[in-house]
Amino acid sequence: MHVRRTRIALTLLAMVVMGAAAERTQALAAPEPAATEPATAGVAGADESLLGVKQDESEAPDSVEQGQTQMADSFDRRPIQSLLSESRFVGLRDTTFSVQLRSFYEDIDNFNDTESRAWTVGGLAGVKTGYFANFLALGVTGYTSQALDAPLDRSGTKLLRDDQKPYSVIGELYGQFRLTDEILAIAGRRGFNTPFINTQDSLMTPNTFQVYAVQGVVGESDDAALRFAAGYVDKIKPRNSEDFESMATAAGAPAGVVRGVDVVGGNYKLGAFSIGAIDYYSKDVINIAYTEITYVVPLANRMRVTLSAQYADQRSVGDDLLTGKSFQTDQGGMKADLAMGPVLLTAARTQTAIGTRGSNGSGTSMINPWGGYPGYTAVQVEDFYRAGENATMLRLAYNFPRVTGLSAYGLWVHGSSPDVVKQYAQTEYDLNLEWIPKIAALRGLKLRARYGHVSQAGPSNEHEDDLRLIAYYELR
């Protein structure tokens, strides 16, 4: 089974590479367009002539894992000009529509020798009005995931419901209130992105939340900005569910415990320096505090080093309703990214405390019930946050010449033996390939292939394999 799945992965990766190569050949043979996308898109204040970037050269990718949200990407990051433009939308006249089709195939060989497999099709359709009376905009988004192939005895992919049945749901239904040109209030069901509460949009459909919040930006300029959010998150719709449930229930609290989460946080950026912090408080359930700091050091032409550090603390509060007793644990991490033109080299290290010991003598692992885990060593399959676990990651990413639309990365993570009964050291290897065609006939299409292999030490030396093949198509 492992050999078959590996061959499928390599075959699909080869097909994507050949398609990108053919597209590059076609693009090189065609006349140059009159206007091209800047090679330094997304690099603030970049000057192409100063950076020495040629027309077809790509900038380095980032090292944020799909489905994660870091502090600098929290609170719907948008520049003032986007907010100003949005604030001038007028009611139905400026209504916008979004439709994205998705098809997802996932095949997992689990540690316990079972298999999880599904092939699905679906996506989202949404509409958002402009502002009525220059104050209130309304939005609604529907999501669906339908089975193309989903054997009942192969559940566990989270592409469908737990019983392998399809689902459809109105995941977003909200009002957005313009308080100022830079500050918005939101109320209702919608996506919300912070490090520990986020959409985790790496499968068929995202998490969405019943949320009441204020978020925005203060004093944004070319060199500085303070982004913030404060609010209350009452419920979550998990990625493969049709129903919203209490945040406490999603965290694992016993039946009958209904609690939401108070959230307050901000991120300040000044030039190459960024620092942020956020706190999540669920009464009688859990308190999570998270902080992250980043500094970018420019080196030679098209080279830079980005240094990052993070810290998360989790502890019980009030009546300890989550586990019935008090607990505390934490995790710290460091990451260094070296960008050299289109290449990114990443090294990261995280260390999880043993924390409060339980009745079985095990320490307390971190928990992550409301989105993608923000840890620097959390990757496709494993999060590497077990009690007492130290993890090291090495990652190599490359953006091929822009005309190909191709990017790739591979990584290795090793986690030490945790302080948890009957759990062992793990090593994960991931390979990811993405192709965004640049030719007009395929505009809006994105193909992604992901393969993860986890090897676990111990008496039986177990293995897990996770193959994912994804197609996205944005209707324009």
The 8 nearest C-alpha neighbors of each residue, nearest first, counted from 0:
[[1, 3, 2, 4, 108, 5, 114, 464],
 [0, 2, 4, 3, 5, 464, 108, 6],
 [1, 3, 5, 0, 4, 6, 7, 8],
 [4, 2, 0, 6, 5, 1, 7, 8],
 [5, 3, 7, 1, 6, 2, 0, 8],
 [4, 6, 8, 2, 7, 3, 1, 9],
 [7, 5, 9, 3, 4, 8, 10, 2],
 [8, 6, 4, 10, 5, 9, 11, 3],
 [9, 7, 5, 11, 6, 10, 12, 4],
 [8, 10, 12, 6, 11, 7, 13, 5],
 [11, 9, 13, 7, 12, 8, 6, 14],
 [12, 10, 14, 8, 13, 9, 7, 15],
 [13, 11, 9, 15, 14, 10, 8, 16],
 [12, 14, 16, 10, 11, 15, 9, 17],
 [15, 13, 11, 17, 12, 16, 18, 10],
 [14, 16, 18, 12, 13, 17, 19, 11],
 [17, 15, 13, 19, 18, 14, 20, 12],
 [18, 16, 20, 14, 19, 15, 21, 13],
 [19, 17, 15, 21, 20, 16, 14, 22],
 [18, 20, 22, 16, 403, 17, 21, 23],
 [19, 21, 17, 23, 22, 18, 16, 24],
 [22, 20, 24, 18, 23, 19, 17, 25],
 [21, 23, 19, 25, 20, 24, 26, 18],
 [24, 22, 403, 26, 20, 25, 21, 402],
 [25, 23, 21, 27, 22, 26, 28, 20],
 [26, 24, 22, 28, 23, 27, 21, 29],
 [25, 27, 23, 29, 28, 24, 22, 402],
 [28, 26, 24, 29, 25, 23, 30, 31],
 [27, 29, 25, 26, 24, 30, 23, 31],
 [30, 28, 26, 27, 25, 31, 32, 24],
 [31, 29, 32, 28, 27, 26, 33, 25],
 [30, 32, 29, 33, 27, 26, 34, 35],
 [33, 31, 34, 30, 35, 29, 26, 36],
 [32, 34, 31, 35, 30, 36, 29, 54],
 [33, 35, 32, 36, 31, 37, 54, 30],
 [36, 34, 37, 32, 33, 54, 38, 31],
 [35, 37, 38, 34, 40, 39, 54, 401],
 [38, 36, 39, 40, 35, 54, 47, 34],
 [37, 39, 40, 57, 54, 36, 56, 52],
 [40, 38, 37, 42, 41, 45, 47, 58],
 [41, 39, 37, 42, 38, 36, 43, 45],
 [40, 42, 43, 39, 45, 38, 44, 37],
 [43, 41, 45, 39, 40, 44, 58, 46],
 [44, 42, 45, 41, 221, 40, 39, 222],
 [43, 45, 42, 46, 221, 41, 39, 222],
 [44, 46, 43, 42, 39, 47, 50, 49],
 [45, 47, 49, 48, 50, 44, 39, 51],
 [48, 46, 50, 52, 49, 51, 45, 39],
 [49, 47, 51, 46, 50, 52, 53, 45],
 [48, 50, 46, 51, 47, 45, 52, 300],
 [51, 49, 47, 52, 48, 300, 301, 46],
 [50, 52, 48, 49, 47, 53, 300, 301],
 [53, 51, 50, 47, 56, 54, 38, 48],
 [52, 54, 56, 55, 51, 38, 47, 57],
 [53, 55, 56, 38, 52, 37, 35, 401],
 [56, 54, 401, 400, 53, 402, 57, 38],
 [55, 57, 400, 53, 54, 401, 52, 38],
 [58, 56, 341, 401, 400, 398, 38, 59],
 [57, 59, 341, 340, 60, 39, 56, 38],
 [58, 60, 341, 342, 343, 340, 338, 398],
 [61, 59, 398, 343, 58, 62, 396, 397],
 [62, 60, 63, 59, 343, 396, 336, 64],
 [61, 63, 64, 60, 345, 336, 343, 396],
 [64, 62, 61, 65, 67, 69, 68, 375],
 [65, 63, 67, 66, 62, 378, 377, 379],
 [64, 66, 67, 201, 63, 200, 199, 379],
 [65, 67, 199, 201, 200, 371, 64, 68],
 [68, 66, 371, 65, 64, 373, 199, 372],
 [69, 67, 194, 193, 72, 373, 192, 73],
 [68, 70, 194, 72, 71, 373, 73, 67],
 [71, 69, 73, 72, 275, 194, 266, 291],
 [70, 72, 69, 73, 266, 273, 275, 274],
 [73, 71, 70, 69, 68, 76, 74, 75],
 [72, 74, 193, 70, 192, 71, 75, 76],
 [73, 75, 76, 192, 228, 214, 227, 193],
 [76, 74, 73, 77, 192, 72, 191, 215],
 [75, 77, 74, 72, 73, 78, 226, 215],
 [78, 76, 75, 81, 79, 82, 80, 216],
 [79, 77, 80, 81, 82, 76, 219, 216],
 [78, 80, 82, 81, 83, 181, 77, 219],
 [79, 81, 83, 82, 78, 84, 77, 85],
 [82, 80, 84, 79, 83, 78, 85, 77],
 [81, 83, 85, 79, 84, 80, 86, 180],
 [84, 82, 80, 86, 85, 81, 180, 79],
 [83, 85, 81, 82, 87, 86, 80, 88],
 [86, 84, 82, 87, 83, 88, 81, 129],
 [85, 87, 83, 84, 88, 82, 180, 133],
 [86, 88, 85, 84, 89, 83, 133, 130],
 [89, 87, 129, 130, 93, 85, 86, 90],
 [88, 90, 129, 130, 93, 92, 131, 87],
 [91, 89, 129, 131, 130, 92, 128, 93],
 [90, 92, 94, 93, 128, 129, 89, 131],
 [93, 91, 90, 94, 89, 129, 88, 128],
 [92, 94, 129, 88, 91, 89, 90, 128],
 [95, 93, 128, 91, 129, 127, 92, 90],
 [94, 96, 127, 126, 128, 93, 97, 129],
 [97, 95, 126, 125, 127, 98, 94, 124],
 [96, 98, 125, 124, 126, 99, 95, 474],
 [99, 97, 124, 474, 123, 473, 125, 100],
 [98, 100, 473, 123, 122, 472, 474, 101],
 [101, 99, 122, 472, 471, 121, 473, 123],
 [102, 100, 471, 122, 121, 470, 120, 472],
 [101, 103, 120, 470, 119, 469, 121, 471],
 [104, 102, 469, 119, 118, 468, 120, 470],
 [103, 105, 118, 468, 467, 117, 119, 469],
 [106, 104, 467, 466, 116, 117, 118, 468],
 [105, 107, 116, 466, 115, 465, 467, 117],
 [108, 106, 465, 115, 464, 114, 109, 116],
 [107, 109, 114, 464, 463, 113, 112, 465],
 [110, 108, 463, 111, 113, 112, 107, 114],
 [109, 111, 463, 112, 462, 461, 108, 113],
 [110, 112, 109, 113, 461, 108, 463, 114],
 [113, 111, 109, 110, 108, 114, 463, 462],
 [112, 114, 109, 111, 108, 115, 110, 153],
 [113, 115, 108, 107, 153, 109, 116, 112],
 [116, 114, 153, 107, 154, 155, 156, 106],
 [117, 115, 106, 153, 105, 107, 156, 154],
 [118, 116, 149, 148, 105, 104, 119, 156],
 [119, 117, 104, 148, 147, 103, 146, 149],
 [118, 120, 146, 147, 103, 145, 102, 144],
 [119, 121, 102, 145, 101, 144, 103, 146],
 [122, 120, 144, 143, 101, 100, 145, 102],
 [121, 123, 100, 101, 99, 143, 142, 203],
 [122, 124, 142, 99, 141, 98, 143, 125],
 [125, 123, 98, 141, 140, 97, 99, 142],
 [124, 126, 140, 97, 139, 96, 141, 98],
 [125, 127, 96, 139, 138, 95, 97, 140],
 [128, 126, 138, 95, 94, 137, 96, 139],
 [129, 127, 94, 137, 136, 91, 90, 93],
 [128, 130, 90, 88, 89, 93, 94, 136],
 [131, 129, 136, 90, 89, 133, 135, 88],
 [130, 132, 90, 135, 133, 134, 89, 136],
 [133, 131, 134, 130, 135, 89, 90, 136],
 [132, 134, 130, 131, 135, 86, 89, 87],
 [133, 135, 177, 132, 176, 130, 131, 136],
 [136, 134, 176, 130, 131, 175, 177, 133],
 [137, 135, 130, 175, 128, 129, 174, 131],
 [138, 136, 174, 128, 127, 173, 175, 135],
 [139, 137, 127, 173, 172, 126, 128, 174],
 [138, 140, 172, 171, 125, 126, 127, 173],
 [141, 139, 125, 171, 124, 169, 170, 126],
 [140, 142, 169, 124, 123, 170, 168, 125],
 [143, 141, 123, 168, 167, 122, 169, 170],
 [142, 144, 167, 121, 122, 166, 168, 145],
 [143, 145, 121, 165, 166, 120, 119, 159],
 [146, 144, 165, 120, 119, 121, 143, 147],
 [147, 145, 119, 148, 165, 149, 118, 120],
 [146, 148, 119, 118, 149, 145, 120, 117],
 [149, 147, 118, 146, 117, 150, 119, 116],
 [148, 150, 117, 146, 163, 151, 118, 116],
 [151, 149, 153, 152, 148, 117, 116, 154],
 [152, 150, 153, 163, 149, 154, 162, 164],
 [151, 153, 150, 154, 115, 114, 149, 163],
 [154, 152, 115, 116, 150, 151, 114, 155],
 [155, 153, 115, 163, 152, 156, 151, 161],
 [154, 156, 115, 157, 161, 153, 116, 158],
 [155, 157, 158, 115, 154, 116, 105, 117],
 [158, 156, 159, 155, 239, 160, 161, 238],
 [157, 159, 156, 203, 239, 202, 117, 160],
 [160, 158, 157, 163, 165, 239, 164, 144],
 [161, 159, 163, 164, 162, 239, 240, 165],
 [160, 162, 163, 154, 159, 155, 157, 164],
 [161, 163, 160, 164, 154, 151, 159, 155],
 [164, 162, 160, 159, 161, 154, 151, 149],
 [163, 165, 160, 162, 159, 166, 146, 161],
 [166, 164, 145, 159, 144, 146, 160, 163],
 [167, 165, 144, 143, 241, 164, 145, 168],
 [166, 168, 143, 142, 241, 144, 165, 169],
 [169, 167, 241, 142, 170, 141, 143, 166],
 [168, 170, 141, 171, 140, 142, 172, 167],
 [169, 171, 168, 141, 140, 207, 142, 188],
 [172, 170, 189, 188, 140, 139, 169, 173],
 [173, 171, 139, 188, 138, 187, 189, 140],
 [174, 172, 187, 138, 188, 186, 137, 171],
 [173, 175, 137, 186, 136, 185, 187, 138],
 [176, 174, 185, 136, 135, 184, 137, 173],
 [175, 177, 135, 184, 134, 183, 178, 185],
 [176, 178, 183, 134, 179, 135, 182, 184],
 [179, 177, 183, 182, 176, 184, 180, 134],
 [180, 178, 182, 181, 177, 183, 86, 176],
 [179, 181, 83, 182, 82, 86, 177, 178],
 [182, 180, 179, 215, 216, 82, 79, 183],
 [183, 181, 215, 179, 178, 214, 180, 216],
 [184, 182, 177, 178, 176, 214, 213, 215],
 [183, 185, 213, 176, 212, 175, 214, 177],
 [186, 184, 175, 212, 211, 174, 176, 213],
 [187, 185, 211, 174, 173, 210, 175, 212],
 [186, 188, 173, 209, 210, 172, 174, 189],
 [187, 189, 209, 171, 172, 208, 173, 210],
 [188, 190, 171, 207, 208, 172, 187, 173],
 [189, 191, 207, 198, 208, 192, 206, 171],
 [190, 192, 197, 198, 189, 193, 208, 207],
 [193, 191, 197, 73, 74, 196, 198, 68],
 [192, 194, 73, 196, 197, 195, 68, 74],
 [193, 195, 68, 69, 373, 196, 70, 197],
 [196, 194, 193, 370, 369, 197, 372, 367],
 [197, 195, 369, 193, 370, 194, 192, 191],
 [198, 196, 192, 370, 193, 191, 199, 195],
 [197, 199, 206, 205, 200, 190, 370, 207],
 [200, 198, 66, 371, 370, 197, 201, 205],
 [199, 201, 205, 66, 198, 202, 204, 206],
 [200, 202, 66, 199, 65, 203, 205, 204],
 [203, 201, 204, 200, 158, 205, 103, 157],
 [204, 202, 158, 144, 122, 103, 101, 201],
 [203, 205, 238, 202, 200, 142, 122, 239],
 [206, 204, 200, 238, 198, 199, 207, 203],
 [205, 207, 198, 238, 237, 236, 199, 208],
 [208, 206, 190, 189, 236, 235, 170, 198],
 [209, 207, 235, 188, 189, 234, 210, 236],
 [208, 210, 188, 234, 187, 233, 232, 235],
 [209, 211, 232, 187, 208, 231, 186, 233],
 [210, 212, 186, 231, 230, 185, 232, 187],
 [213, 211, 230, 185, 229, 184, 231, 210],
 [212, 214, 184, 229, 228, 183, 230, 185],
 [215, 213, 228, 227, 183, 182, 74, 184],
 [214, 216, 182, 181, 227, 226, 183, 228],
 [215, 217, 226, 225, 181, 227, 182, 219],
 [216, 218, 225, 219, 224, 226, 215, 181],
 [217, 219, 224, 220, 225, 216, 223, 226],
 [220, 218, 224, 223, 217, 216, 225, 221],
 [221, 219, 223, 222, 224, 218, 79, 78],
 [220, 222, 223, 219, 43, 44, 270, 224],
 [223, 221, 270, 220, 269, 224, 268, 219],
 [224, 222, 269, 220, 268, 219, 221, 270],
 [225, 223, 219, 268, 218, 267, 217, 220],
 [224, 226, 267, 217, 216, 266, 268, 227],
 [227, 225, 216, 266, 265, 215, 224, 217],
 [226, 228, 265, 214, 215, 264, 216, 266],
 [229, 227, 214, 213, 264, 263, 74, 265],
 [230, 228, 263, 262, 213, 212, 264, 214],
 [229, 231, 212, 262, 211, 261, 213, 263],
 [230, 232, 261, 211, 260, 210, 262, 233],
 [233, 231, 210, 260, 259, 209, 234, 261],
 [232, 234, 259, 209, 210, 231, 246, 260],
 [235, 233, 245, 209, 246, 244, 208, 243],
 [236, 234, 208, 243, 244, 207, 237, 246],
 [235, 237, 243, 207, 206, 242, 208, 240],
 [238, 236, 206, 240, 239, 235, 207, 205],
 [237, 239, 206, 205, 204, 240, 236, 157],
 [240, 238, 160, 159, 157, 237, 158, 204],
 [239, 241, 237, 242, 238, 160, 236, 166],
 [242, 240, 168, 166, 167, 236, 243, 239],
 [243, 241, 240, 236, 244, 237, 168, 235],
 [242, 244, 236, 235, 234, 241, 245, 237],
 [243, 245, 234, 235, 236, 242, 246, 248],
 [244, 246, 234, 248, 247, 257, 258, 249],
 [245, 247, 234, 249, 259, 248, 235, 258],
 [248, 246, 250, 258, 245, 249, 252, 257],
 [247, 249, 252, 245, 251, 250, 246, 244],
 [248, 250, 246, 251, 247, 368, 245, 244],
 [251, 249, 368, 247, 248, 252, 246, 369],
 [252, 250, 248, 249, 253, 247, 321, 368],
 [251, 253, 321, 248, 247, 250, 256, 320],
 [254, 252, 256, 255, 251, 248, 321, 320],
 [255, 253, 256, 252, 248, 257, 251, 247],
 [254, 256, 257, 253, 252, 248, 247, 258],
 [255, 257, 254, 253, 252, 258, 247, 248],
 [258, 256, 245, 247, 255, 248, 259, 246],
 [257, 259, 247, 246, 245, 281, 256, 282],
 [258, 260, 233, 246, 232, 281, 245, 247],
 [259, 261, 281, 232, 280, 231, 279, 262],
 [262, 260, 231, 280, 279, 230, 281, 232],
 [263, 261, 279, 230, 229, 278, 231, 260],
 [264, 262, 229, 278, 277, 228, 230, 261],
 [265, 263, 277, 276, 228, 227, 278, 229],
 [264, 266, 227, 226, 275, 276, 228, 277],
 [265, 267, 275, 226, 274, 225, 71, 227],
 [268, 266, 225, 274, 273, 224, 275, 226],
 [267, 269, 273, 223, 224, 272, 270, 225],
 [270, 268, 223, 272, 222, 271, 273, 267],
 [269, 271, 222, 272, 223, 268, 273, 221],
 [270, 272, 295, 294, 269, 273, 296, 268],
 [271, 273, 294, 269, 270, 268, 293, 295],
 [274, 272, 268, 293, 267, 292, 269, 294],
 [273, 275, 292, 267, 266, 291, 293, 268],
 [276, 274, 266, 291, 265, 290, 70, 267],
 [275, 277, 290, 264, 289, 265, 291, 266],
 [276, 278, 264, 289, 263, 288, 265, 290],
 [277, 279, 288, 263, 262, 287, 264, 289],
 [280, 278, 262, 287, 286, 261, 260, 288],
 [281, 279, 286, 261, 260, 282, 285, 278],
 [282, 280, 260, 285, 284, 259, 286, 258],
 [281, 283, 284, 280, 317, 258, 316, 285],
 [284, 282, 317, 318, 316, 319, 320, 281],
 [285, 283, 321, 320, 281, 282, 319, 316],
 [286, 284, 315, 281, 316, 314, 280, 283],
 [285, 287, 280, 314, 279, 313, 281, 315],
 [288, 286, 313, 279, 312, 278, 285, 280],
 [289, 287, 278, 312, 311, 277, 279, 286],
 [288, 290, 311, 277, 276, 310, 278, 312],
 [291, 289, 276, 310, 275, 309, 277, 311],
 [292, 290, 309, 275, 308, 274, 276, 70],
 [291, 293, 274, 308, 307, 273, 275, 309],
 [294, 292, 307, 273, 306, 272, 274, 308],
 [293, 295, 272, 306, 271, 305, 273, 307],
 [294, 296, 305, 271, 304, 306, 297, 272],
 [295, 297, 304, 303, 305, 298, 294, 271],
 [298, 296, 303, 302, 295, 304, 299, 301],
 [297, 299, 303, 302, 296, 300, 304, 301],
 [300, 298, 302, 301, 297, 303, 339, 50],
 [299, 301, 302, 50, 298, 51, 49, 340],
 [302, 300, 340, 50, 339, 299, 303, 338],
 [303, 301, 339, 298, 299, 338, 300, 340],
 [304, 302, 297, 298, 338, 296, 337, 305],
 [303, 305, 337, 296, 336, 295, 338, 297],
 [304, 306, 295, 336, 335, 294, 296, 307],
 [307, 305, 335, 294, 293, 334, 295, 304],
 [308, 306, 293, 334, 292, 333, 335, 294],
 [307, 309, 333, 292, 332, 291, 334, 293],
 [310, 308, 291, 332, 331, 290, 333, 292],
 [309, 311, 331, 290, 289, 330, 332, 291],
 [312, 310, 289, 330, 329, 288, 331, 290],
 [311, 313, 329, 288, 287, 328, 289, 330],
 [314, 312, 287, 328, 327, 286, 329, 288],
 [315, 313, 327, 326, 286, 285, 328, 316],
 [314, 316, 285, 325, 326, 319, 284, 286],
 [317, 315, 283, 285, 319, 284, 318, 286],
 [318, 316, 283, 319, 282, 315, 284, 320],
 [317, 319, 283, 320, 316, 284, 323, 324],
 [320, 318, 323, 283, 324, 315, 317, 316],
 [319, 321, 323, 284, 318, 283, 322, 252],
 [322, 320, 252, 284, 319, 323, 251, 253],
 [323, 321, 324, 320, 319, 252, 325, 253],
 [322, 324, 320, 319, 321, 325, 318, 252],
 [325, 323, 319, 322, 326, 320, 315, 321],
 [324, 326, 315, 319, 323, 327, 316, 314],
 [327, 325, 355, 315, 314, 324, 328, 363],
 [326, 328, 314, 354, 355, 313, 315, 329],
 [329, 327, 354, 313, 352, 312, 363, 314],
 [330, 328, 312, 311, 352, 313, 351, 331],
 [329, 331, 351, 311, 350, 310, 352, 312],
 [332, 330, 310, 350, 349, 309, 311, 351],
 [331, 333, 349, 309, 348, 308, 350, 310],
 [332, 334, 308, 348, 347, 307, 309, 349],
 [333, 335, 347, 307, 346, 306, 308, 348],
 [334, 336, 306, 346, 305, 345, 307, 347],
 [337, 335, 345, 305, 304, 344, 338, 343],
 [336, 338, 304, 344, 343, 303, 345, 339],
 [337, 339, 343, 303, 302, 342, 59, 340],
 [340, 338, 302, 342, 301, 341, 343, 337],
 [339, 341, 301, 58, 342, 59, 338, 302],
 [342, 340, 59, 58, 398, 57, 397, 339],
 [343, 341, 397, 339, 59, 340, 338, 396],
 [342, 344, 338, 396, 337, 59, 395, 339],
 [345, 343, 395, 337, 336, 394, 338, 396],
 [346, 344, 336, 394, 335, 393, 337, 343],
 [345, 347, 393, 335, 392, 334, 394, 336],
 [348, 346, 334, 392, 333, 391, 375, 335],
 [347, 349, 391, 333, 332, 390, 392, 334],
 [350, 348, 332, 390, 331, 389, 333, 376],
 [349, 351, 389, 331, 330, 388, 332, 390],
 [352, 350, 330, 387, 388, 386, 384, 329],
 [353, 351, 387, 354, 329, 386, 328, 330],
 [354, 352, 387, 386, 362, 363, 418, 351],
 [355, 353, 328, 363, 352, 362, 327, 356],
 [354, 356, 326, 363, 362, 327, 357, 328],
 [355, 357, 362, 361, 360, 363, 354, 358],
 [358, 356, 360, 359, 361, 362, 355, 363],
 [357, 359, 360, 356, 361, 362, 355, 324],
 [360, 358, 357, 361, 420, 356, 362, 419],
 [359, 361, 357, 358, 356, 362, 420, 419],
 [362, 360, 419, 356, 357, 359, 418, 420],
 [361, 363, 356, 353, 386, 354, 355, 418],
 [364, 362, 354, 386, 355, 353, 356, 328],
 [365, 363, 386, 385, 384, 366, 362, 328],
 [364, 366, 384, 385, 363, 328, 367, 329],
 [367, 365, 368, 364, 250, 384, 313, 372],
 [366, 368, 369, 372, 370, 365, 195, 371],
 [367, 369, 250, 249, 370, 366, 251, 195],
 [368, 370, 196, 367, 195, 197, 249, 371],
 [371, 369, 197, 199, 196, 195, 198, 368],
 [370, 372, 67, 199, 66, 373, 197, 195],
 [371, 373, 374, 367, 67, 370, 195, 377],
 [374, 372, 194, 67, 69, 68, 371, 375],
 [375, 373, 377, 376, 372, 332, 382, 349],
 [374, 376, 377, 347, 373, 332, 334, 349],
 [375, 377, 374, 392, 378, 383, 347, 349],
 [378, 376, 382, 374, 375, 383, 381, 372],
 [379, 377, 381, 380, 382, 376, 64, 429],
 [378, 380, 381, 451, 429, 377, 64, 65],
 [379, 381, 378, 451, 382, 465, 453, 427],
 [380, 382, 383, 378, 377, 379, 427, 453],
 [381, 383, 377, 384, 378, 376, 372, 380],
 [384, 382, 381, 385, 377, 414, 390, 376],
 [385, 383, 382, 365, 351, 364, 388, 386],
 [384, 386, 364, 388, 417, 383, 387, 365],
 [387, 385, 364, 353, 362, 363, 418, 388],
 [386, 388, 353, 352, 417, 418, 351, 385],
 [389, 387, 417, 415, 351, 385, 386, 350],
 [388, 390, 350, 415, 414, 349, 351, 387],
 [391, 389, 414, 349, 413, 348, 415, 383],
 [390, 392, 348, 413, 412, 347, 414, 349],
 [391, 393, 412, 347, 346, 411, 376, 348],
 [394, 392, 346, 411, 410, 345, 412, 347],
 [393, 395, 410, 345, 409, 344, 411, 346],
 [394, 396, 344, 408, 409, 343, 410, 345],
 [397, 395, 408, 343, 407, 342, 409, 344],
 [396, 398, 342, 407, 341, 406, 399, 408],
 [397, 399, 406, 341, 57, 59, 405, 60],
 [398, 400, 405, 406, 397, 401, 403, 57],
 [401, 399, 56, 55, 402, 57, 403, 398],
 [402, 400, 55, 403, 404, 57, 56, 399],
 [401, 403, 400, 404, 23, 55, 437, 26],
 [404, 402, 23, 19, 405, 401, 400, 22],
 [405, 403, 435, 401, 436, 434, 402, 437],
 [406, 404, 434, 403, 399, 433, 398, 435],
 [407, 405, 398, 433, 399, 397, 432, 434],
 [408, 406, 432, 397, 431, 396, 433, 398],
 [409, 407, 396, 431, 395, 430, 397, 432],
 [408, 410, 430, 429, 395, 394, 431, 396],
 [411, 409, 394, 429, 393, 428, 395, 412],
 [410, 412, 428, 393, 392, 427, 394, 429],
 [413, 411, 392, 427, 391, 426, 393, 414],
 [412, 414, 426, 390, 391, 425, 427, 415],
 [413, 415, 390, 425, 389, 424, 426, 388],
 [416, 414, 424, 388, 389, 417, 390, 413],
 [415, 417, 424, 423, 388, 414, 418, 422],
 [418, 416, 388, 387, 419, 386, 385, 415],
 [417, 419, 387, 386, 362, 361, 353, 420],
 [418, 420, 361, 417, 422, 362, 421, 386],
 [419, 421, 422, 361, 418, 359, 360, 417],
 [422, 420, 419, 423, 457, 418, 417, 361],
 [423, 421, 420, 419, 417, 416, 424, 457],
 [424, 422, 416, 456, 457, 417, 455, 425],
 [423, 425, 416, 415, 456, 414, 455, 417],
 [426, 424, 455, 414, 454, 413, 456, 423],
 [427, 425, 413, 454, 453, 412, 414, 455],
 [426, 428, 453, 412, 452, 411, 454, 413],
 [427, 429, 411, 452, 451, 410, 453, 412],
 [430, 428, 451, 410, 409, 450, 452, 427],
 [429, 431, 409, 450, 449, 408, 451, 410],
 [432, 430, 449, 408, 407, 448, 409, 450],
 [431, 433, 407, 448, 447, 406, 449, 408],
 [434, 432, 447, 406, 446, 405, 407, 448],
 [433, 435, 405, 446, 404, 445, 436, 447],
 [434, 436, 445, 404, 444, 405, 437, 446],
 [437, 435, 404, 438, 441, 434, 442, 444],
 [438, 436, 404, 442, 435, 439, 402, 403],
 [437, 439, 440, 436, 441, 442, 22, 26],
 [438, 440, 442, 441, 437, 436, 443, 444],
 [439, 441, 438, 442, 437, 436, 443, 444],
 [442, 440, 439, 444, 438, 436, 443, 437],
 [441, 443, 439, 444, 440, 438, 437, 436],
 [442, 444, 473, 472, 441, 474, 445, 475],
 [445, 443, 472, 442, 471, 441, 435, 473],
 [444, 446, 435, 471, 470, 434, 472, 447],
 [447, 445, 470, 434, 433, 469, 471, 435],
 [446, 448, 433, 469, 432, 468, 434, 470],
 [449, 447, 468, 432, 431, 467, 469, 433],
 [450, 448, 431, 467, 430, 466, 468, 432],
 [451, 449, 466, 430, 429, 465, 467, 431],
 [450, 452, 429, 465, 428, 464, 379, 430],
 [451, 453, 464, 428, 427, 463, 429, 465],
 [454, 452, 427, 463, 462, 426, 464, 455],
 [453, 455, 462, 426, 425, 461, 427, 463],
 [456, 454, 425, 461, 460, 424, 462, 423],
 [457, 455, 460, 424, 423, 425, 454, 461],
 [456, 458, 460, 459, 423, 455, 461, 424],
 [457, 459, 460, 456, 461, 423, 455, 421],
 [458, 460, 461, 457, 456, 455, 462, 110],
 [461, 459, 456, 457, 455, 458, 462, 454],
 [460, 462, 455, 459, 110, 454, 456, 463],
 [463, 461, 454, 110, 453, 455, 464, 460],
 [462, 464, 109, 453, 110, 108, 452, 454],
 [465, 463, 452, 108, 107, 451, 453, 466],
 [464, 466, 107, 451, 450, 106, 452, 467],
 [467, 465, 450, 106, 105, 449, 107, 451],
 [468, 466, 105, 449, 104, 448, 450, 469],
 [467, 469, 448, 104, 103, 447, 449, 105],
 [470, 468, 103, 447, 102, 446, 448, 467],
 [469, 471, 446, 102, 101, 445, 447, 103],
 [472, 470, 101, 445, 444, 100, 446, 473],
 [473, 471, 444, 100, 443, 99, 474, 445],
 [472, 474, 99, 443, 98, 475, 100, 444],
 [475, 473, 98, 99, 472, 443, 97, 100],
 [474, 473, 443, 98, 97, 442, 99, 472]]
